[in-house]
Amino acid sequence: MNAAPLDRAAIRRDLQDFSLAGLDRRLGPDYASYRSNGPAETLPNVWMAPSRQDPGGRRYQLGGPWVLDPGMYSSTQGQTLFAPEPGNFGVDRVTVLEWANGCFSERPEPPWWGGFRPEPVSQSWINAAGGNPGSPIAMARAMGGWANCGVILFSSGLVGSAGTCTAWGTNPTWQFPPGKVLTAVAVTSKSEFALVTICDVKSKKGQLAVLALQGGGWSPFVHDWSDPYPCLPSTAWLSGMKLLGYIDLPGVEFPTAVAAAGNDVNRWVFGPDRNVGYLAMWNPSQQPTRDSFRTGQNAGFVSTAGYAVVISKHENKAVFIDLQPLFKRVSDLHFTTPENFQKTRNLGPGPTQWPYTFDADPAWKPAIVKVIDVPQPTAVVASLSRGNRARAYIASMDGTVGGYQLGGLANTSNALPGQIVRVSNTQVGRNPTCLTQQKFVTDTIMAVSRGDREIAWIKDDLAGTRVIRRLRDARMLDPVAAEMADTMGIEASIITVADFRGRKILNYRFGRVVFELQGGAIFGMGPAGLDEFECGGTLDFPGSPFCISATNVN
């Protein structure tokens, strides 16, 4: 632990410095910082797939030739946040991958329609902020299901949302008052709530703000609810936000990251015919719907418990928070009786309108369960595992990643402090600035280590916790964040990396590509299909990228 007293005034100033230099400081030591006096290191050169473009088609790397029929397609799109050069807005919309017309692009690209630079909904943020939303700080999407929109924070205190070229909701926003310095955001498993960490410079305390997210309300969008339902799991066609209140973080003034998850076990919703369906097939005002989500084929889609973990790098703390009061209240009101359901139909901004504020109804305010010491925590993630296998992982500056067993915090039993125990330690590269899930599996996470220009895959199963692969590449100059891409109808394992000093994002593939619904063609990695990794390509930015958040395009 750091024994020296904190210069709290200096930390407050630093958290409000949104310049390139300020962001660089908050990200912590880079590769050069650890090697100022050491010998030069030769990094691998990961093979990059060559691009092709046929007449009338778009650029691609695998498959081909381009055909007129798009067939079953898969496209992943979302936002990249960056510290911009003067005259640029720090959020772009990018296409991470695309599979259509018999061709597969594994290279990050500007979208071929819908807008690119800046993010097309940026004008709505400018309007909501009265002309200047400030710099982007962080962004998150739900990881327990399909999340069309993510939640984004700005230095002005504005909270916004952004989606894709086909799904962006109504662009809801929320404005925090002056003195609330936003530092990080997490979205619960199926876009029920956004959790925002705050340094309150007036009261000199750290807080976790809870925003209710409202999905649905536009009947033509069949993937989400036909009516608006705040706090229900959704596909994040976001149509509203409401501040429920603040949770004070004991012993923490400077929260720096947050992660959260529910106890939901089903990623997909099933229709009345018992096949995979859409939320619009169901109506919570009707008892058959309530029964389906309570005890029927959709039981397990809605969370009834959950947790959040907040870390403070400056104060060497981690705070574990019980979200069961939130999830249980939502489930009990929506999926039991007609009388309970009616309590959710008086929607509005008032404290006693649904969803109720914590001041109006303290009973559903999340509770602090445990505060622990962690040396220089730099990143945190909630695993996709559930039940007894649920874990939270916290990385430290020295490259140690600790895995925490959660006990009742991750299920509907009582959340007891003694059940929250560090049960594993795994060593990755120094200064892990990002921990993220490997999608489509529940036992693996990834650590992005700025200090060693490395991405490590950590597997946690019955055999123990261990690193199963490490990615290093000479073209990856300063990795600070990464995210695995969604896919639909195709097998593809691709991560997108934010290269801060390299002023670009990069795609890497770590598994085969299979055209599952377009003939079944299989592509390995590298020139002979036998490599461990393949670089799909890069996309340059007028600034320094530090965050990526994307989703499948419907």
C-alpha positions in Angstrom: 0.0 0.0 0.0 1.1 3.6 -0.5 1.9 5.0 3.0 2.3 8.6 2.0 -0.6 10.9 2.7 -2.7 11.7 -0.3 -2.6 15.2 -1.8 -6.4 15.3 -2.1 -6.6 18.8 -3.6 -4.2 17.7 -6.4 -6.3 14.6 -7.1 -9.4 16.6 -7.4 -7.7 18.9 -9.9 -6.4 16.0 -11.8 -9.9 14.4 -12.1 -11.1 17.6 -13.6 -8.2 17.9 -16.2 -9.7 16.6 -19.4 -6.8 17.5 -21.6 -4.8 14.9 -23.4 -2.1 15.2 -20.7 -4.6 14.8 -17.9 -6.1 11.7 -19.5 -2.6 10.2 -20.1 -1.8 10.7 -16.4 -5.0 9.0 -15.2 -4.2 6.0 -17.5 -1.0 5.6 -15.6 2.5 4.4 -16.7 3.0 3.4 -20.3 5.5 1.1 -21.9 8.3 3.6 -22.0 7.9 4.5 -18.3 8.9 1.0 -17.3 11.9 0.8 -19.8 13.6 4.2 -19.6 16.9 2.5 -18.8 16.4 -1.0 -20.2 17.5 -2.6 -23.4 15.3 -2.2 -26.5 12.8 -5.0 -26.9 11.8 -6.7 -30.2 8.1 -7.3 -30.3 6.4 -9.9 -32.6 4.9 -8.8 -36.0 1.4 -10.3 -36.1 0.4 -11.1 -39.7 -2.2 -8.6 -41.1 -4.7 -9.9 -43.6 -4.6 -8.1 -46.9 -7.6 -6.3 -48.1 -9.5 -6.8 -51.4 -12.3 -4.9 -53.1 -14.3 -6.2 -56.0 -16.3 -4.0 -58.5 -19.4 -2.6 -56.8 -18.4 -4.0 -53.4 -16.8 -2.9 -50.1 -13.4 -3.7 -48.8 -13.0 -7.2 -47.2 -10.3 -9.6 -46.1 -12.0 -13.1 -46.1 -14.3 -14.9 -48.5 -15.4 -13.4 -51.8 -15.9 -12.5 -54.5 -18.5 -9.9 -53.7 -22.0 -11.0 -54.8 -25.2 -8.9 -55.1 -27.2 -11.0 -52.6 -26.3 -9.9 -49.1 -27.6 -13.1 -47.6 -27.7 -13.6 -43.8 -25.4 -10.8 -42.6 -23.6 -9.9 -39.4 -22.4 -6.4 -38.6 -20.9 -4.9 -35.4 -20.9 -1.2 -34.8 -20.5 1.3 -32.0 -18.5 4.1 -30.5 -14.8 4.9 -30.1 -14.0 7.6 -27.5 -10.8 9.6 -28.0 -9.0 12.7 -26.7 -9.4 14.8 -29.9 -7.2 17.3 -31.7 -8.6 20.8 -31.6 -11.6 21.2 -33.9 -12.7 17.5 -33.5 -15.4 16.0 -31.4 -14.1 13.0 -29.3 -16.7 10.4 -30.3 -16.9 8.5 -33.6 -19.2 5.7 -34.8 -17.2 2.8 -36.3 -17.9 -0.5 -37.9 -15.9 -3.2 -36.1 -16.7 -6.1 -38.5 -19.1 -6.9 -41.3 -20.2 -10.1 -43.0 -22.4 -9.7 -46.1 -22.5 -10.4 -49.8 -20.2 -13.5 -49.4 -17.4 -11.4 -47.9 -16.1 -10.8 -44.4 -14.4 -7.6 -43.2 -12.3 -8.0 -40.0 -10.9 -4.5 -40.3 -12.3 -1.5 -38.4 -13.9 0.8 -40.9 -16.0 4.0 -41.2 -19.7 2.9 -41.5 -20.7 2.7 -45.2 -24.0 4.5 -44.2 -25.5 6.2 -41.2 -22.6 8.5 -40.3 -19.0 8.2 -39.0 -17.2 11.3 -37.7 -18.4 12.7 -35.4 -21.0 10.2 -33.9 -24.2 11.2 -35.7 -26.2 11.8 -32.4 -23.5 14.2 -31.1 -25.7 17.2 -32.0 -28.3 16.0 -29.5 -25.6 15.9 -26.8 -24.5 19.4 -27.7 -28.1 20.7 -27.5 -28.7 19.0 -24.2 -25.6 20.5 -22.7 -26.5 24.0 -23.9 -23.7 24.0 -26.5 -20.8 22.2 -25.0 -21.0 18.7 -23.5 -17.3 18.7 -22.8 -14.9 15.8 -23.3 -16.0 12.1 -23.3 -15.0 10.3 -20.2 -16.3 6.8 -20.4 -18.9 4.5 -22.0 -20.4 1.2 -21.3 -22.9 -1.3 -22.7 -24.7 -4.2 -21.0 -22.9 -7.5 -21.3 -25.7 -9.9 -20.4 -27.6 -9.5 -23.6 -28.0 -7.5 -26.8 -27.4 -3.8 -26.0 -28.2 -1.5 -29.0 -27.3 1.6 -27.0 -24.5 2.3 -24.6 -24.3 5.0 -21.9 -21.7 7.7 -22.3 -20.4 10.3 -19.8 -19.1 13.8 -20.6 -17.0 16.2 -18.5 -19.8 18.7 -18.3 -21.8 16.2 -16.2 -23.9 15.1 -19.1 -24.9 11.5 -19.5 -26.1 10.4 -23.0 -26.6 7.4 -25.1 -25.6 6.2 -28.5 -26.5 3.3 -30.7 -26.0 2.0 -34.2 -27.1 3.0 -37.7 -30.4 1.0 -37.2 -31.1 1.5 -33.5 -30.4 4.6 -31.4 -33.6 5.1 -29.3 -34.7 8.6 -28.5 -31.3 9.8 -27.4 -32.2 10.4 -23.8 -29.8 12.4 -21.6 -29.3 13.3 -17.9 -27.4 16.3 -16.5 -25.6 16.1 -13.2 -25.2 19.4 -11.3 -21.9 21.3 -11.0 -19.6 19.8 -8.4 -20.3 16.2 -9.3 -17.2 15.0 -11.2 -18.0 11.9 -13.2 -15.3 9.3 -13.4 -16.7 5.9 -14.7 -19.8 4.1 -15.7 -21.1 0.5 -15.7 -24.4 -0.8 -17.1 -26.1 -3.8 -15.5 -26.5 -7.1 -17.4 -29.5 -6.2 -19.6 -29.5 -2.4 -19.5 -31.7 -2.0 -16.5 -29.5 0.6 -14.7 -26.5 2.7 -15.3 -24.1 3.1 -12.4 -22.0 6.3 -12.4 -19.0 6.9 -10.1 -18.7 10.4 -8.8 -16.3 12.5 -6.9 -18.3 15.2 -5.1 -15.9 18.1 -4.8 -18.2 20.1 -2.5 -18.9 17.4 0.1 -15.5 15.7 -0.6 -16.9 12.2 -0.8 -17.2 9.5 -3.4 -20.6 8.4 -4.6 -22.3 5.9 -6.9 -25.2 7.4 -8.7 -28.0 5.0 -9.9 -29.8 5.9 -13.1 -32.8 3.9 -14.2 -32.7 3.2 -17.9 -35.9 3.0 -19.9 -36.1 0.6 -22.8 -38.9 0.3 -25.4 -41.9 2.4 -26.3 -41.7 2.4 -30.1 -43.8 -0.5 -31.4 -42.1 -0.7 -34.9 -38.9 -1.8 -33.1 -39.9 -5.4 -32.4 -36.7 -6.3 -30.6 -37.7 -4.3 -27.5 -40.9 -3.8 -25.4 -43.8 -2.0 -27.3 -44.4 0.2 -24.2 -41.8 2.0 -22.1 -40.5 0.0 -19.1 -37.9 1.6 -16.9 -35.6 -0.8 -15.1 -36.8 -3.9 -17.0 -34.2 -5.9 -19.0 -34.3 -4.7 -22.6 -32.3 -4.6 -25.8 -31.3 -1.0 -25.0 -33.5 0.8 -27.4 -33.2 3.6 -24.8 -36.0 6.0 -24.4 -35.4 7.5 -21.0 -33.2 8.0 -17.9 -34.0 8.9 -14.4 -31.7 9.5 -11.4 -32.8 7.4 -8.5 -30.2 8.7 -6.0 -26.7 8.4 -4.7 -24.9 5.8 -2.6 -22.1 7.2 -0.5 -18.9 5.1 -0.7 -17.4 4.7 2.8 -13.7 5.5 2.9 -13.6 6.5 -0.7 -13.5 10.1 -2.1 -12.0 9.3 -5.5 -13.7 6.3 -7.2 -12.0 5.4 -10.5 -13.8 2.4 -12.0 -17.0 0.3 -11.5 -18.4 -3.0 -12.7 -21.8 -4.6 -12.2 -23.8 -7.7 -13.0 -27.2 -9.3 -12.3 -28.0 -13.0 -11.6 -29.8 -13.5 -15.0 -29.0 -16.8 -16.6 -30.8 -16.6 -20.0 -29.4 -14.4 -22.7 -32.3 -14.8 -25.1 -36.0 -14.3 -24.7 -38.4 -17.0 -25.9 -41.7 -16.3 -27.6 -45.1 -17.8 -26.8 -44.2 -20.6 -29.3 -41.2 -21.4 -27.2 -38.8 -20.5 -30.0 -36.3 -17.6 -29.6 -38.3 -14.5 -30.0 -38.6 -10.8 -29.3 -39.6 -8.7 -26.3 -42.4 -7.1 -28.3 -44.1 -10.5 -28.4 -44.9 -10.1 -24.7 -47.0 -7.6 -22.7 -46.3 -7.3 -19.0 -49.8 -6.0 -18.4 -51.1 -9.5 -19.1 -50.8 -12.4 -16.6 -49.5 -14.9 -19.1 -46.5 -12.6 -19.7 -45.9 -12.2 -16.0 -46.1 -15.9 -15.5 -43.7 -16.6 -18.3 -41.0 -14.3 -16.9 -41.6 -15.4 -13.3 -41.9 -19.2 -13.5 -42.2 -20.1 -17.2 -40.0 -20.4 -20.2 -38.5 -17.0 -19.6 -37.7 -17.5 -16.0 -34.0 -16.5 -15.6 -34.1 -13.8 -18.2 -34.9 -11.2 -15.5 -32.4 -10.6 -12.7 -33.6 -10.9 -9.1 -30.2 -10.1 -7.5 -26.9 -8.6 -8.5 -23.9 -6.6 -7.4 -21.5 -3.8 -8.2 -17.9 -3.3 -7.3 -16.3 0.2 -7.2 -12.5 0.7 -6.9 -10.3 3.7 -6.0 -6.8 3.6 -7.4 -5.8 6.5 -5.2 -7.2 5.1 -1.9 -6.4 1.4 -2.5 -10.0 0.4 -1.9 -12.7 -1.8 -3.4 -16.4 -1.4 -2.3 -18.8 -4.3 -2.8 -22.5 -3.2 -3.2 -25.6 -5.4 -3.1 -28.0 -4.6 -6.0 -30.6 -7.2 -4.9 -33.0 -4.5 -3.5 -33.2 -3.0 -7.0 -33.6 -6.1 -9.0 -36.0 -7.8 -6.6 -38.3 -4.8 -6.5 -38.4 -4.6 -10.3 -39.2 -8.3 -10.7 -41.8 -8.3 -7.9 -43.7 -5.3 -9.3 -43.7 -6.3 -12.9 -44.1 -10.1 -12.8 -46.4 -11.1 -10.0 -50.0 -9.6 -9.7 -52.0 -7.0 -11.6 -52.0 -4.8 -8.5 -48.3 -4.7 -8.3 -47.9 -4.1 -12.1 -50.2 -1.1 -11.9 -47.7 0.6 -9.5 -45.3 0.8 -12.3 -47.6 2.6 -14.7 -47.5 6.1 -13.1 -44.3 7.0 -15.0 -42.6 10.3 -14.5 -39.8 12.5 -13.1 -41.4 12.9 -9.7 -39.9 11.2 -6.7 -43.1 9.1 -6.1 -43.6 8.3 -9.7 -42.2 5.1 -11.1 -39.3 4.4 -10.8 -39.3 5.8 -7.3 -36.3 7.8 -6.0 -34.3 6.5 -3.0 -35.5 9.4 -1.0 -39.1 8.5 -1.6 -38.6 4.8 -1.1 -35.3 4.0 0.7 -36.2 0.2 0.8 -34.9 -0.4 -2.7 -31.6 1.5 -2.3 -28.6 -0.7 -2.7 -26.5 -1.5 0.4 -22.8 -1.5 1.0 -21.7 -5.0 2.0 -17.9 -4.8 2.3 -15.0 -2.5 1.8 -11.6 -4.1 1.3 -8.0 -3.0 0.8 -6.5 -3.6 -2.7 -3.1 -2.3 -3.6 -3.3 0.3 -6.4 -6.4 -1.1 -8.2 -6.5 -0.1 -11.8 -9.4 -2.0 -13.4 -12.4 -4.1 -12.4 -14.8 -6.4 -14.2 -17.8 -8.6 -13.3 -17.6 -12.0 -14.9 -20.3 -13.5 -17.1 -20.4 -16.5 -14.7 -23.4 -16.9 -12.4 -24.3 -18.7 -9.2 -21.4 -20.2 -7.3 -19.0 -19.5 -10.2 -19.8 -15.7 -10.2 -16.6 -13.7 -9.8 -15.4 -10.1 -9.7 -11.8 -9.5 -10.9 -9.7 -6.5 -9.7 -6.4 -5.7 -11.4 -3.5 -3.9 -9.6 -0.8 -1.7 -11.0 1.9 -4.5 -10.6 -0.1 -6.7 -13.0 -1.7 -8.9 -10.4 -5.4 -9.8 -11.1 -7.3 -11.0 -8.1 -10.5 -13.1 -8.4 -13.2 -12.6 -5.8 -15.8 -15.2 -4.7 -19.0 -13.4 -4.0 -21.3 -15.8 -2.1 -24.8 -14.3 -1.5 -23.9 -11.1 -3.2 -24.3 -12.8 -6.6 -27.6 -14.6 -5.8 -30.8 -14.2 -3.9 -29.5 -15.4 -0.5 -28.2 -12.9 2.1 -25.1 -11.0 1.1 -22.6 -11.6 3.9 -19.3 -9.8 4.1 -17.4 -12.9 5.1 -18.4 -14.6 1.8 -16.6 -12.1 -0.3 -13.1 -13.6 -0.5 -10.1 -13.3 -2.8 -9.7 -16.8 -4.1 -7.2 -16.4 -7.0 -4.2 -14.4 -8.2 -3.0 -14.2 -11.8 0.0 -12.3 -13.2 -0.3 -10.3 -16.3 1.6 -7.3 -17.7 2.1 -4.1 -15.7 -0.5 -1.4 -15.4 -3.6 -3.2 -16.6 -5.8 -0.3 -17.6 -8.7 -2.5 -18.7 -10.4 -5.8 -17.8 -13.1 -7.0 -20.1 -15.1 -10.2 -20.7 -14.5 -12.7 -23.5 -18.0 -12.8 -24.9 -19.8 -16.1 -25.6 -18.0 -17.9 -22.8 -18.4 -17.5 -19.0 -15.0 -18.4 -17.7 -12.5 -16.1 -19.4 -11.7 -12.4 -19.2 -9.0 -10.3 -20.9 -6.5 -7.9 -19.3 -5.1 -5.0 -21.3 -1.7 -4.0 -19.9 -0.5 -0.6 -20.9 2.9 -1.0 -19.2 3.9 -4.1 -21.2 1.9 -3.5 -24.4 0.2 -6.8 -23.8 -3.3 -8.4 -23.8 -3.7 -11.5 -21.7 -6.6 -14.0 -21.6 -7.3 -15.3 -18.1 -9.3 -18.5 -17.8 -10.9 -19.4 -14.5 -12.4 -22.9 -14.3 -12.3 -26.0 -12.2 -8.6 -26.4 -13.1 -7.7 -23.0 -11.6 -7.0 -19.5 -12.8 -4.3 -19.1 -15.5 -3.2 -17.1 -18.5 -4.1 -19.1 -21.7 -2.8 -16.7 -24.3 -0.9 -13.4 -24.6 -1.0 -11.0 -27.5 1.8 -8.6 -28.3 2.3 -6.9 -31.7 4.8 -4.3 -32.8 2.1 -2.2 -34.4 0.2 -2.1 -31.0 2.1 0.9 -29.5 0.0 1.8 -26.4 -3.0 -0.4 -25.7 -5.2 0.9 -23.0 -8.6 -0.7 -23.7 -10.2 -3.5 -25.6 -13.6 -5.1 -26.3 -14.6 -8.4 -28.0 -17.0 -8.0 -30.9 -20.6 -9.3 -31.0 -21.5 -11.6 -34.0 -24.6 -13.1 -35.4 -24.8 -16.1 -37.7 -21.0 -16.4 -38.0 -18.3 -17.7 -35.8 -15.6 -15.1 -35.3 -13.5 -14.2 -32.2 -12.3 -10.6 -32.7 -11.1 -8.0 -30.3 -10.8 -4.2 -31.0 -8.0 -2.5 -29.2 -7.7 1.3 -28.4 -4.1 2.4 -29.1 -3.7 5.7 -27.1 -0.4 7.0 -28.3 -0.7 5.2 -31.6 -3.8 7.2 -32.3 -5.7 4.3 -33.8 -7.8 1.2 -33.1 -6.8 -2.3 -34.2 -8.7 -5.5 -34.7 -7.2 -8.9 -33.8 -8.7 -12.3 -34.4 -7.9 -15.2 -32.0 -10.1 -17.9 -33.4 -11.3 -19.3 -36.7 -14.0 -17.6 -38.8 -16.8 -19.9 -39.9 -19.5 -18.7 -42.4 -22.1 -20.7 -40.5 -25.2 -19.4 -42.4 -23.5 -18.8 -45.7 -22.1 -22.1 -46.8 -19.9 -23.0 -43.9 -16.5 -21.9 -45.2 -13.7 -21.9 -42.5 -10.8 -19.5 -42.2 -7.8 -20.0 -39.9 -5.4 -17.2 -38.8 -2.2 -16.2 -40.6 -1.1 -16.8 -44.2 -1.4 -20.6 -43.8 -4.3 -20.5 -41.4 -2.1 -21.9 -38.5 -1.2 -18.7 -36.5 -2.4 -17.9 -33.0 -3.5 -14.4 -34.0 -4.3 -12.4 -37.0 -4.5 -8.6 -37.3 -7.6 -7.6 -39.2 -6.5 -4.0 -39.8 -6.4 -0.5 -38.2 -8.3 2.7 -38.3 -6.6 6.1 -37.5 -8.1 8.9 -35.4 -7.6 12.6 -35.1 -6.6 12.1 -31.4 -5.9 9.3 -28.9 -8.5 6.5 -28.4 -9.2 5.2 -24.9 -12.5 3.4 -25.0 -14.5 1.2 -27.4 -18.1 0.1 -27.0 -19.9 -1.7 -29.8 -22.8 -4.1 -30.5 -24.5 -6.2 -33.1 -26.4 -4.2 -35.7 -30.0 -5.5 -35.9 
